[in-house]
């Protein structure tokens, strides 16, 4: 810790500044009774939204509904208590449904607990190492693609419960799942389908007529009342899971062994990656709505602690939830106290009204998730990205299809890799090499024809004994081959060669080594080499690659390099 503080450059925030929870910041700024009242109301508004969603997400994730409530209570409380965002609301999220379900199927709930604890430790480490800012480098088409893919999977997974289909064992793979649904469509329960359709209709109508109304909770309450009063023969939470507990369980630690750790490690990495992305995206949304700025590394540490706390108390994975966070901002929250209230309200429901959960039809929860999943598929954004460029379309579709048909972790990794290669290609195309005679681009490497080699024409230069080339753009490994090919086309070597770096903001070791090779070739032919206008960081990279006297000389400007060349050629001048 002392080393980290000692290494801090002047003007940089200290370790304490970076990791002070926003709750502390808000209280330091002055927190009065009006702020408390506003946060209490905002917390209640969010709790009303979070209550049905937490149960629905838990059931869809393959665990009991009470585990979703534990997640919202413990995880949500810790996110608001320790987090780096004023308005972030933590809890179970739809983006985790597929991942949690698969982890529970493969390793059981104990395996999920261990994987989530490991993921929490990873997130804490990422935050403490100040790597949170790197999450922003995940391309936007990747986030849109995997979110839409998850939405499709959730939609398909809820058809069985909403229609009341008789499927003994529903396959996990999307193609097999759809085939099983099609084969069992004749077993649909009219009462179940009617309740599910009614819930979807209520939610959509309320969103249009009364956007501020808690449509999810109202739809579920009406569905539960109709089911109980009419004694409909449809499956409820009580029928599938039994009575809901009326309090929090005691914390328990998972059994740990080397074999178990190795088995759940891929799932832990996926949980940490997805949790980090989703949480910081949610914090960015809150910043955009409120005009505030979150502390990304502090937020990751809080999310890691919240995930560990949640599963130790019987919950599932926690992340920042975009919809609930946006609701919190719109409801007038003043700070993290609203998130604390949201957790306390859900705890009060668990303590007082948990028996009512047994009457909730599974079709109603399925209807809620169908609406959530449909909203996760950002259709306008997908169309916009498909039209924007071929590269964005490729990244989007690769991530989307891999998410739906293969694996979420592989999809994100593949999307990031493809996006990175496309970015490097664009950066490579942006690099130009121009002559000092203002004739523009000397050439490029897209032609392999030997006759395209350009010979140096002394008469065309501003000085017959000096040729000047200017490189523009980030000179990195992706552009090295192209720039090297252009430089190599310089036919007869001039007495003096000046390479202008004034428009080069960055150079990496690969490019610097390529220039070293080129400089040695010029020196062997008797050419004096000057590098002009290199920024401090660029010059440092060049020097580290061995580009120093007597191989090359440095000058602040091209004109200075020319003057130095003349004075060395004619000392008496």
Secondary structure, 3 states (H helix, E strand, C coil): CHHHHHCCCCCCCCHHHHHCCHHHHHHHHCCCHHHHHHHHHHHHHHHHHHHHHHHHHHHHCCCCHHHHHHHHHHHHHHHHHHCCCCCCCEECCHHHHHHHHHHHHHHHHHHHHHHHHHHHHHHHHHHHCCCHHHHHHCCHHHHHHHHHHHHHHHHHHHHHHHHCCCCCCCCCCHHHHHHHHHHCHHHCCHHHHHHHHHHHHHHHHHHHHCCCCCHHHHHHHHHHHHHHHHCCCCCEHHHHHCCCCCCCCCCCCCCCCHHHHHHHHHHHHHHHHHHHHHHHHHHHHHHHHHCCCCCHHHHHHHHHHHHHHHHHCCCCCCEECHHHHHHHHHCCCCCCHHHHHHHHHHHHHHHHCHHHHHHCEHHHHHHHHHHHHHHHCCHHHHHHHHHHCHHHHHHHHHHHHHHHHCCHHHHHHHHHHHHHHHHHHHHHHHCEEEECCCCCECCCCCCCCHHHCCCCCHHHCCECCEEEEEEECCECHHHHHHHHHHHHCCCCCCCEEEEEEEECCCECHHHHHHHHHHHHHHHHCCCEEEEECCCHHHHHHHHHCCCCCCCCEEECCHHHHHHHHHHHHCCCC
